[in-house]
Amino acid sequence: MNLFVPLVFSPGPFEIIIILIVVVLLFGGRKIPELMKGLGQGLKEFKKATKEDEKKDVDEKGEIES
């Protein structure tokens, strides 16, 4: 297993600052909270769907083994 590959593409503090500046310039300071709220809601729905799917898989395995 090569652990070096993921470290090559991880952004450093300077790159993160540049990305944040570009985002502020593109979307403006007022639009960013709305974007983050939408992103948070999307992640919440994704996690909920994933948990429901895992629960469904566990239930199906229990029915098969019984």
PyMOL Python script that loads the backbone (N, CA, C, O; Angstrom):
from pymol import cmd

cmd.read_pdbstr("""\
ATOM      1  N   MET A   1       0.842  -1.177   0.000  1.00  0.00           N
ATOM      2  CA  MET A   1       0.000   0.000   0.000  1.00  0.00           C
ATOM      3  C   MET A   1       0.885   1.238   0.000  1.00  0.00           C
ATOM      4  O   MET A   1       1.768   1.385   0.845  1.00  0.00           O
ATOM      5  N   ASN A   2       0.643   2.111  -0.942  1.00  0.00           N
ATOM      6  CA  ASN A   2       1.457   3.302  -1.072  1.00  0.00           C
ATOM      7  C   ASN A   2       0.742   4.485  -0.426  1.00  0.00           C
ATOM      8  O   ASN A   2      -0.288   4.929  -0.933  1.00  0.00           O
ATOM      9  N   LEU A   3       1.265   5.000   0.675  1.00  0.00           N
ATOM     10  CA  LEU A   3       0.637   6.097   1.395  1.00  0.00           C
ATOM     11  C   LEU A   3       1.062   7.457   0.854  1.00  0.00           C
ATOM     12  O   LEU A   3       0.507   8.474   1.267  1.00  0.00           O
ATOM     13  N   PHE A   4       2.023   7.504  -0.052  1.00  0.00           N
ATOM     14  CA  PHE A   4       2.519   8.769  -0.567  1.00  0.00           C
ATOM     15  C   PHE A   4       1.541   9.438  -1.517  1.00  0.00           C
ATOM     16  O   PHE A   4       1.478  10.667  -1.556  1.00  0.00           O
ATOM     17  N   VAL A   5       0.784   8.676  -2.278  1.00  0.00           N
ATOM     18  CA  VAL A   5      -0.099   9.230  -3.307  1.00  0.00           C
ATOM     19  C   VAL A   5      -1.138  10.189  -2.724  1.00  0.00           C
ATOM     20  O   VAL A   5      -1.282  11.284  -3.267  1.00  0.00           O
ATOM     21  N   PRO A   6      -1.880   9.855  -1.648  1.00  0.00           N
ATOM     22  CA  PRO A   6      -2.856  10.807  -1.135  1.00  0.00           C
ATOM     23  C   PRO A   6      -2.216  12.087  -0.596  1.00  0.00           C
ATOM     24  O   PRO A   6      -2.848  13.143  -0.627  1.00  0.00           O
ATOM     25  N   LEU A   7      -0.990  12.016  -0.108  1.00  0.00           N
ATOM     26  CA  LEU A   7      -0.338  13.193   0.447  1.00  0.00           C
ATOM     27  C   LEU A   7       0.076  14.185  -0.630  1.00  0.00           C
ATOM     28  O   LEU A   7       0.203  15.377  -0.350  1.00  0.00           O
ATOM     29  N   VAL A   8       0.285  13.723  -1.837  1.00  0.00           N
ATOM     30  CA  VAL A   8       0.699  14.595  -2.917  1.00  0.00           C
ATOM     31  C   VAL A   8      -0.410  15.577  -3.275  1.00  0.00           C
ATOM     32  O   VAL A   8      -0.124  16.726  -3.611  1.00  0.00           O
ATOM     33  N   PHE A   9      -1.657  15.155  -3.213  1.00  0.00           N
ATOM     34  CA  PHE A   9      -2.775  15.967  -3.653  1.00  0.00           C
ATOM     35  C   PHE A   9      -3.473  16.711  -2.514  1.00  0.00           C
ATOM     36  O   PHE A   9      -4.502  17.345  -2.753  1.00  0.00           O
ATOM     37  N   SER A  10      -2.961  16.658  -1.308  1.00  0.00           N
ATOM     38  CA  SER A  10      -3.598  17.377  -0.209  1.00  0.00           C
ATOM     39  C   SER A  10      -3.167  18.844  -0.248  1.00  0.00           C
ATOM     40  O   SER A  10      -1.974  19.141  -0.312  1.00  0.00           O
ATOM     41  N   PRO A  11      -4.139  19.762  -0.210  1.00  0.00           N
ATOM     42  CA  PRO A  11      -3.785  21.185  -0.277  1.00  0.00           C
ATOM     43  C   PRO A  11      -3.202  21.676   1.044  1.00  0.00           C
ATOM     44  O   PRO A  11      -3.622  21.254   2.121  1.00  0.00           O
ATOM     45  N   GLY A  12      -2.252  22.550   0.942  1.00  0.00           N
ATOM     46  CA  GLY A  12      -1.652  23.158   2.121  1.00  0.00           C
ATOM     47  C   GLY A  12      -2.415  24.408   2.515  1.00  0.00           C
ATOM     48  O   GLY A  12      -3.405  24.759   1.874  1.00  0.00           O
ATOM     49  N   PRO A  13      -1.969  25.079   3.557  1.00  0.00           N
ATOM     50  CA  PRO A  13      -2.678  26.277   4.028  1.00  0.00           C
ATOM     51  C   PRO A  13      -2.727  27.391   2.978  1.00  0.00           C
ATOM     52  O   PRO A  13      -3.737  28.086   2.862  1.00  0.00           O
ATOM     53  N   PHE A  14      -1.645  27.564   2.213  1.00  0.00           N
ATOM     54  CA  PHE A  14      -1.629  28.598   1.186  1.00  0.00           C
ATOM     55  C   PHE A  14      -2.661  28.311   0.093  1.00  0.00           C
ATOM     56  O   PHE A  14      -3.359  29.220  -0.354  1.00  0.00           O
ATOM     57  N   GLU A  15      -2.759  27.061  -0.334  1.00  0.00           N
ATOM     58  CA  GLU A  15      -3.723  26.689  -1.365  1.00  0.00           C
ATOM     59  C   GLU A  15      -5.156  26.863  -0.871  1.00  0.00           C
ATOM     60  O   GLU A  15      -6.027  27.288  -1.629  1.00  0.00           O
ATOM     61  N   ILE A  16      -5.400  26.537   0.394  1.00  0.00           N
ATOM     62  CA  ILE A  16      -6.744  26.691   0.956  1.00  0.00           C
ATOM     63  C   ILE A  16      -7.141  28.170   0.992  1.00  0.00           C
ATOM     64  O   ILE A  16      -8.286  28.514   0.699  1.00  0.00           O
ATOM     65  N   ILE A  17      -6.203  29.034   1.349  1.00  0.00           N
ATOM     66  CA  ILE A  17      -6.484  30.476   1.372  1.00  0.00           C
ATOM     67  C   ILE A  17      -6.804  30.978  -0.036  1.00  0.00           C
ATOM     68  O   ILE A  17      -7.740  31.756  -0.217  1.00  0.00           O
ATOM     69  N   ILE A  18      -6.043  30.543  -1.024  1.00  0.00           N
ATOM     70  CA  ILE A  18      -6.297  30.941  -2.415  1.00  0.00           C
ATOM     71  C   ILE A  18      -7.679  30.469  -2.857  1.00  0.00           C
ATOM     72  O   ILE A  18      -8.415  31.225  -3.491  1.00  0.00           O
ATOM     73  N   ILE A  19      -8.038  29.235  -2.531  1.00  0.00           N
ATOM     74  CA  ILE A  19      -9.351  28.700  -2.898  1.00  0.00           C
ATOM     75  C   ILE A  19     -10.461  29.514  -2.244  1.00  0.00           C
ATOM     76  O   ILE A  19     -11.458  29.829  -2.894  1.00  0.00           O
ATOM     77  N   LEU A  20     -10.302  29.861  -0.961  1.00  0.00           N
ATOM     78  CA  LEU A  20     -11.318  30.655  -0.267  1.00  0.00           C
ATOM     79  C   LEU A  20     -11.469  32.046  -0.892  1.00  0.00           C
ATOM     80  O   LEU A  20     -12.583  32.553  -1.020  1.00  0.00           O
ATOM     81  N   ILE A  21     -10.357  32.654  -1.276  1.00  0.00           N
ATOM     82  CA  ILE A  21     -10.422  33.971  -1.917  1.00  0.00           C
ATOM     83  C   ILE A  21     -11.159  33.888  -3.249  1.00  0.00           C
ATOM     84  O   ILE A  21     -11.974  34.754  -3.566  1.00  0.00           O
ATOM     85  N   VAL A  22     -10.877  32.860  -4.019  1.00  0.00           N
ATOM     86  CA  VAL A  22     -11.553  32.681  -5.305  1.00  0.00           C
ATOM     87  C   VAL A  22     -13.051  32.469  -5.096  1.00  0.00           C
ATOM     88  O   VAL A  22     -13.863  33.025  -5.836  1.00  0.00           O
ATOM     89  N   VAL A  23     -13.422  31.673  -4.099  1.00  0.00           N
ATOM     90  CA  VAL A  23     -14.835  31.426  -3.821  1.00  0.00           C
ATOM     91  C   VAL A  23     -15.543  32.718  -3.426  1.00  0.00           C
ATOM     92  O   VAL A  23     -16.652  32.981  -3.891  1.00  0.00           O
ATOM     93  N   VAL A  24     -14.920  33.522  -2.578  1.00  0.00           N
ATOM     94  CA  VAL A  24     -15.516  34.802  -2.171  1.00  0.00           C
ATOM     95  C   VAL A  24     -15.663  35.734  -3.371  1.00  0.00           C
ATOM     96  O   VAL A  24     -16.677  36.420  -3.502  1.00  0.00           O
ATOM     97  N   LEU A  25     -14.666  35.763  -4.239  1.00  0.00           N
ATOM     98  CA  LEU A  25     -14.753  36.619  -5.422  1.00  0.00           C
ATOM     99  C   LEU A  25     -15.838  36.157  -6.387  1.00  0.00           C
ATOM    100  O   LEU A  25     -16.528  36.979  -6.990  1.00  0.00           O
ATOM    101  N   LEU A  26     -15.989  34.849  -6.531  1.00  0.00           N
ATOM    102  CA  LEU A  26     -16.984  34.327  -7.462  1.00  0.00           C
ATOM    103  C   LEU A  26     -18.414  34.482  -6.949  1.00  0.00           C
ATOM    104  O   LEU A  26     -19.300  34.894  -7.698  1.00  0.00           O
ATOM    105  N   PHE A  27     -18.640  34.157  -5.689  1.00  0.00           N
ATOM    106  CA  PHE A  27     -20.004  34.100  -5.177  1.00  0.00           C
ATOM    107  C   PHE A  27     -20.380  35.285  -4.304  1.00  0.00           C
ATOM    108  O   PHE A  27     -21.567  35.530  -4.091  1.00  0.00           O
ATOM    109  N   GLY A  28     -19.430  36.008  -3.805  1.00  0.00           N
ATOM    110  CA  GLY A  28     -19.728  37.123  -2.919  1.00  0.00           C
ATOM    111  C   GLY A  28     -19.951  36.648  -1.495  1.00  0.00           C
ATOM    112  O   GLY A  28     -20.275  35.484  -1.258  1.00  0.00           O
ATOM    113  N   GLY A  29     -19.773  37.560  -0.553  1.00  0.00           N
ATOM    114  CA  GLY A  29     -19.876  37.200   0.862  1.00  0.00           C
ATOM    115  C   GLY A  29     -21.279  36.833   1.293  1.00  0.00           C
ATOM    116  O   GLY A  29     -21.445  36.056   2.233  1.00  0.00           O
ATOM    117  N   ARG A  30     -22.293  37.369   0.636  1.00  0.00           N
ATOM    118  CA  ARG A  30     -23.677  37.096   1.045  1.00  0.00           C
ATOM    119  C   ARG A  30     -24.163  35.735   0.575  1.00  0.00           C
ATOM    120  O   ARG A  30     -25.028  35.134   1.212  1.00  0.00           O
ATOM    121  N   LYS A  31     -23.627  35.248  -0.513  1.00  0.00           N
ATOM    122  CA  LYS A  31     -24.107  33.991  -1.084  1.00  0.00           C
ATOM    123  C   LYS A  31     -23.468  32.767  -0.423  1.00  0.00           C
ATOM    124  O   LYS A  31     -24.039  31.678  -0.476  1.00  0.00           O
ATOM    125  N   ILE A  32     -22.312  32.921   0.187  1.00  0.00           N
ATOM    126  CA  ILE A  32     -21.584  31.784   0.754  1.00  0.00           C
ATOM    127  C   ILE A  32     -22.373  31.071   1.858  1.00  0.00           C
ATOM    128  O   ILE A  32     -22.412  29.841   1.841  1.00  0.00           O
ATOM    129  N   PRO A  33     -23.011  31.768   2.826  1.00  0.00           N
ATOM    130  CA  PRO A  33     -23.786  31.037   3.829  1.00  0.00           C
ATOM    131  C   PRO A  33     -24.914  30.196   3.226  1.00  0.00           C
ATOM    132  O   PRO A  33     -25.206  29.105   3.715  1.00  0.00           O
ATOM    133  N   GLU A  34     -25.543  30.702   2.170  1.00  0.00           N
ATOM    134  CA  GLU A  34     -26.590  29.931   1.503  1.00  0.00           C
ATOM    135  C   GLU A  34     -26.015  28.678   0.858  1.00  0.00           C
ATOM    136  O   GLU A  34     -26.615  27.604   0.914  1.00  0.00           O
ATOM    137  N   LEU A  35     -24.847  28.827   0.246  1.00  0.00           N
ATOM    138  CA  LEU A  35     -24.197  27.667  -0.379  1.00  0.00           C
ATOM    139  C   LEU A  35     -23.808  26.617   0.662  1.00  0.00           C
ATOM    140  O   LEU A  35     -23.990  25.420   0.440  1.00  0.00           O
ATOM    141  N   MET A  36     -23.278  27.067   1.790  1.00  0.00           N
ATOM    142  CA  MET A  36     -22.874  26.138   2.846  1.00  0.00           C
ATOM    143  C   MET A  36     -24.086  25.446   3.463  1.00  0.00           C
ATOM    144  O   MET A  36     -24.023  24.265   3.804  1.00  0.00           O
ATOM    145  N   LYS A  37     -25.187  26.179   3.607  1.00  0.00           N
ATOM    146  CA  LYS A  37     -26.413  25.582   4.145  1.00  0.00           C
ATOM    147  C   LYS A  37     -26.919  24.483   3.208  1.00  0.00           C
ATOM    148  O   LYS A  37     -27.300  23.402   3.657  1.00  0.00           O
ATOM    149  N   GLY A  38     -26.917  24.766   1.924  1.00  0.00           N
ATOM    150  CA  GLY A  38     -27.331  23.764   0.943  1.00  0.00           C
ATOM    151  C   GLY A  38     -26.414  22.558   0.937  1.00  0.00           C
ATOM    152  O   GLY A  38     -26.871  21.420   0.821  1.00  0.00           O
ATOM    153  N   LEU A  39     -25.122  22.807   1.061  1.00  0.00           N
ATOM    154  CA  LEU A  39     -24.157  21.708   1.113  1.00  0.00           C
ATOM    155  C   LEU A  39     -24.381  20.847   2.349  1.00  0.00           C
ATOM    156  O   LEU A  39     -24.346  19.619   2.273  1.00  0.00           O
ATOM    157  N   GLY A  40     -24.612  21.496   3.489  1.00  0.00           N
ATOM    158  CA  GLY A  40     -24.868  20.765   4.734  1.00  0.00           C
ATOM    159  C   GLY A  40     -26.127  19.920   4.655  1.00  0.00           C
ATOM    160  O   GLY A  40     -26.143  18.777   5.112  1.00  0.00           O
ATOM    161  N   GLN A  41     -27.179  20.479   4.079  1.00  0.00           N
ATOM    162  CA  GLN A  41     -28.425  19.728   3.936  1.00  0.00           C
ATOM    163  C   GLN A  41     -28.235  18.545   2.999  1.00  0.00           C
ATOM    164  O   GLN A  41     -28.767  17.462   3.241  1.00  0.00           O
ATOM    165  N   GLY A  42     -27.478  18.752   1.931  1.00  0.00           N
ATOM    166  CA  GLY A  42     -27.213  17.657   1.000  1.00  0.00           C
ATOM    167  C   GLY A  42     -26.430  16.530   1.654  1.00  0.00           C
ATOM    168  O   GLY A  42     -26.730  15.356   1.440  1.00  0.00           O
ATOM    169  N   LEU A  43     -25.423  16.885   2.453  1.00  0.00           N
ATOM    170  CA  LEU A  43     -24.648  15.864   3.165  1.00  0.00           C
ATOM    171  C   LEU A  43     -25.507  15.121   4.178  1.00  0.00           C
ATOM    172  O   LEU A  43     -25.381  13.907   4.337  1.00  0.00           O
ATOM    173  N   LYS A  44     -26.386  15.856   4.864  1.00  0.00           N
ATOM    174  CA  LYS A  44     -27.275  15.244   5.848  1.00  0.00           C
ATOM    175  C   LYS A  44     -28.203  14.233   5.173  1.00  0.00           C
ATOM    176  O   LYS A  44     -28.395  13.129   5.681  1.00  0.00           O
ATOM    177  N   GLU A  45     -28.774  14.610   4.035  1.00  0.00           N
ATOM    178  CA  GLU A  45     -29.656  13.692   3.308  1.00  0.00           C
ATOM    179  C   GLU A  45     -28.885  12.478   2.791  1.00  0.00           C
ATOM    180  O   GLU A  45     -29.404  11.361   2.809  1.00  0.00           O
ATOM    181  N   PHE A  46     -27.655  12.689   2.332  1.00  0.00           N
ATOM    182  CA  PHE A  46     -26.840  11.585   1.843  1.00  0.00           C
ATOM    183  C   PHE A  46     -26.534  10.595   2.953  1.00  0.00           C
ATOM    184  O   PHE A  46     -26.638   9.385   2.752  1.00  0.00           O
ATOM    185  N   LYS A  47     -26.155  11.102   4.132  1.00  0.00           N
ATOM    186  CA  LYS A  47     -25.869  10.218   5.266  1.00  0.00           C
ATOM    187  C   LYS A  47     -27.118   9.454   5.687  1.00  0.00           C
ATOM    188  O   LYS A  47     -27.047   8.265   5.996  1.00  0.00           O
ATOM    189  N   LYS A  48     -28.259  10.135   5.698  1.00  0.00           N
ATOM    190  CA  LYS A  48     -29.514   9.491   6.074  1.00  0.00           C
ATOM    191  C   LYS A  48     -29.848   8.364   5.095  1.00  0.00           C
ATOM    192  O   LYS A  48     -30.237   7.271   5.507  1.00  0.00           O
ATOM    193  N   ALA A  49     -29.697   8.633   3.812  1.00  0.00           N
ATOM    194  CA  ALA A  49     -29.980   7.611   2.802  1.00  0.00           C
ATOM    195  C   ALA A  49     -29.011   6.442   2.921  1.00  0.00           C
ATOM    196  O   ALA A  49     -29.406   5.290   2.746  1.00  0.00           O
ATOM    197  N   THR A  50     -27.750   6.729   3.215  1.00  0.00           N
ATOM    198  CA  THR A  50     -26.756   5.672   3.370  1.00  0.00           C
ATOM    199  C   THR A  50     -27.092   4.782   4.561  1.00  0.00           C
ATOM    200  O   THR A  50     -27.014   3.557   4.467  1.00  0.00           O
ATOM    201  N   LYS A  51     -27.469   5.399   5.688  1.00  0.00           N
ATOM    202  CA  LYS A  51     -27.823   4.620   6.877  1.00  0.00           C
ATOM    203  C   LYS A  51     -29.063   3.776   6.632  1.00  0.00           C
ATOM    204  O   LYS A  51     -29.131   2.626   7.068  1.00  0.00           O
ATOM    205  N   GLU A  52     -30.060   4.350   5.926  1.00  0.00           N
ATOM    206  CA  GLU A  52     -31.267   3.588   5.624  1.00  0.00           C
ATOM    207  C   GLU A  52     -30.944   2.397   4.731  1.00  0.00           C
ATOM    208  O   GLU A  52     -31.494   1.310   4.909  1.00  0.00           O
ATOM    209  N   ASP A  53     -30.049   2.609   3.767  1.00  0.00           N
ATOM    210  CA  ASP A  53     -29.664   1.530   2.862  1.00  0.00           C
ATOM    211  C   ASP A  53     -28.911   0.435   3.616  1.00  0.00           C
ATOM    212  O   ASP A  53     -29.137  -0.751   3.380  1.00  0.00           O
ATOM    213  N   GLU A  54     -28.009   0.836   4.528  1.00  0.00           N
ATOM    214  CA  GLU A  54     -27.279  -0.151   5.325  1.00  0.00           C
ATOM    215  C   GLU A  54     -28.237  -0.931   6.218  1.00  0.00           C
ATOM    216  O   GLU A  54     -28.104  -2.147   6.361  1.00  0.00           O
ATOM    217  N   LYS A  55     -29.193  -0.242   6.814  1.00  0.00           N
ATOM    218  CA  LYS A  55     -30.168  -0.908   7.669  1.00  0.00           C
ATOM    219  C   LYS A  55     -31.004  -1.897   6.854  1.00  0.00           C
ATOM    220  O   LYS A  55     -31.302  -2.997   7.318  1.00  0.00           O
ATOM    221  N   LYS A  56     -31.376  -1.501   5.651  1.00  0.00           N
ATOM    222  CA  LYS A  56     -32.144  -2.379   4.771  1.00  0.00           C
ATOM    223  C   LYS A  56     -31.336  -3.626   4.417  1.00  0.00           C
ATOM    224  O   LYS A  56     -31.876  -4.732   4.398  1.00  0.00           O
ATOM    225  N   ASP A  57     -30.034  -3.448   4.135  1.00  0.00           N
ATOM    226  CA  ASP A  57     -29.167  -4.579   3.816  1.00  0.00           C
ATOM    227  C   ASP A  57     -29.053  -5.536   5.003  1.00  0.00           C
ATOM    228  O   ASP A  57     -29.082  -6.753   4.822  1.00  0.00           O
ATOM    229  N   VAL A  58     -28.925  -4.989   6.222  1.00  0.00           N
ATOM    230  CA  VAL A  58     -28.827  -5.817   7.415  1.00  0.00           C
ATOM    231  C   VAL A  58     -30.128  -6.589   7.629  1.00  0.00           C
ATOM    232  O   VAL A  58     -30.104  -7.773   7.965  1.00  0.00           O
ATOM    233  N   ASP A  59     -31.253  -5.921   7.435  1.00  0.00           N
ATOM    234  CA  ASP A  59     -32.543  -6.579   7.569  1.00  0.00           C
ATOM    235  C   ASP A  59     -32.702  -7.706   6.564  1.00  0.00           C
ATOM    236  O   ASP A  59     -33.217  -8.770   6.907  1.00  0.00           O
ATOM    237  N   GLU A  60     -32.266  -7.488   5.322  1.00  0.00           N
ATOM    238  CA  GLU A  60     -32.347  -8.519   4.300  1.00  0.00           C
ATOM    239  C   GLU A  60     -31.447  -9.701   4.636  1.00  0.00           C
ATOM    240  O   GLU A  60     -31.826 -10.849   4.404  1.00  0.00           O
ATOM    241  N   LYS A  61     -30.262  -9.438   5.177  1.00  0.00           N
ATOM    242  CA  LYS A  61     -29.368 -10.537   5.563  1.00  0.00           C
ATOM    243  C   LYS A  61     -29.979 -11.354   6.677  1.00  0.00           C
ATOM    244  O   LYS A  61     -29.858 -12.579   6.695  1.00  0.00           O
ATOM    245  N   GLY A  62     -30.638 -10.680   7.612  1.00  0.00           N
ATOM    246  CA  GLY A  62     -31.283 -11.386   8.721  1.00  0.00           C
ATOM    247  C   GLY A  62     -32.407 -12.285   8.229  1.00  0.00           C
ATOM    248  O   GLY A  62     -32.608 -13.377   8.760  1.00  0.00           O
ATOM    249  N   GLU A  63     -33.137 -11.835   7.222  1.00  0.00           N
ATOM    250  CA  GLU A  63     -34.210 -12.650   6.680  1.00  0.00           C
ATOM    251  C   GLU A  63     -33.664 -13.853   5.909  1.00  0.00           C
ATOM    252  O   GLU A  63     -34.263 -14.929   5.933  1.00  0.00           O
ATOM    253  N   ILE A  64     -32.555 -13.680   5.240  1.00  0.00           N
ATOM    254  CA  ILE A  64     -31.956 -14.767   4.464  1.00  0.00           C
ATOM    255  C   ILE A  64     -31.401 -15.835   5.392  1.00  0.00           C
ATOM    256  O   ILE A  64     -31.564 -17.028   5.133  1.00  0.00           O
ATOM    257  N   GLU A  65     -30.743 -15.417   6.476  1.00  0.00           N
ATOM    258  CA  GLU A  65     -30.124 -16.371   7.404  1.00  0.00           C
ATOM    259  C   GLU A  65     -31.160 -17.118   8.227  1.00  0.00           C
ATOM    260  O   GLU A  65     -30.900 -18.241   8.658  1.00  0.00           O
ATOM    261  N   SER A  66     -32.319 -16.533   8.457  1.00  0.00           N
ATOM    262  CA  SER A  66     -33.342 -17.174   9.294  1.00  0.00           C
ATOM    263  C   SER A  66     -33.975 -18.356   8.620  1.00  0.00           C
ATOM    264  O   SER A  66     -34.852 -18.998   9.197  1.00  0.00           O
TER     265      SER A  66
END
""", "prot")
cmd.dss("prot")
cmd.show_as("cartoon", "prot")
cmd.util.cbc("prot")
cmd.orient("prot")
